[in-house]
Amino acid sequence: MQPHEERVVTEKQELDEKLAKLKSFCFSPGSPVFKALPPEDRDLLEDQSTVMEQYSKILGRRIARFPKV
């Protein structure tokens, strides 16, 4: 794998870890901190989660196109 390809794989792994933590914070039942946030902040975090999911999917599609060794 080329160095730039390795960076994309690492970027996706790191993004997926952050996304999992964000989803856990936002969507876990009994997340009192999230529920205590103002509605606009909750909406922004949910929007952020959606965009991060899209970004992760794009990175996954890019990785799938890398030449197989």
ZIZI-V375265 format. One record per helix or strand of 3 or more residues. SS is the DSSP state (h for helix, s for strand). FROM is the first residue (numbers start at 1). LEN is the number of residues. If there is no record, write none. Layout:
<<SS:FROM:LEN> <SS:FROM:LEN>>
This chain:
<<h:3:25> <h:32:5> <h:39:26>>
